[in-house]
């Protein structure tokens, strides 16, 4: 007997940004696995059980959820944002890849969500209006020199760069190092967007220039978006600035 395993994202934190598909999955599931603060975003019934774990226990969490689903339960693994962007969908797939044979028979449903860079971009205009990439600054799962190489190549290629996991108590220096590297590749006037807690009551969205960008403006609830050389800032009297990356680049066909 095998059950069903949903992998969902709650969005950036605003309840209205959780998709109807994800809400439907929550209503069906009986067992929930996730990082405690993400599970706290759900209004669970008395018959629905939650298993909270630390944010660094992704593989153990995935394995526990798969074991439950393999016995016939309808299970929900909960991420913030989109579960496929630096989140639990990859951990579940990794657990299936290396785990028990019966886990491959579980009915796996990964549902898309709104990831942080999309929420931040929407609040400021359209900085992701042309080619962009997303890079995690955490070196827990990959070496720092690889991160530096990817940052350099992305800047050289003209991508807008969304930075996830920019800073933490254990990694207080990496965002500053990333800014130093990018200053050697991009104009000092390049807009840098600090999007903290987008869509939540404590939201704070600010724009700085790369030449003066202060890493202390970010925390782990911040997604940092660094523009390309084409990214523009529109000043508006009495309203917040808009930041956008034009759809057309010189040499392209309109």
Secondary structure, DSSP 8 states (H G I E B T S, - for coil): ---EEEEEE-BSS-GGGS-HHHHHHHHH-SEEEEEHHHHTTS---TT-EEEEE-TT-HHHHHHHHHHHHHTT-EEEEEESB-TTSSSHHHHHHHHHHHS-GGGGGSEEEE-----HHHHHHHHHEETTSS-EEEEE---SSS-HHHHHHHHHHHHHHT-EEEEES---SS-SSHHHHHHHHHHTTS-TT-EEEEEESTTSTT-EEEEEEGGG--GGG--TTEEEEE--TTEEEEEETTEEEEEEE-S--TTS--
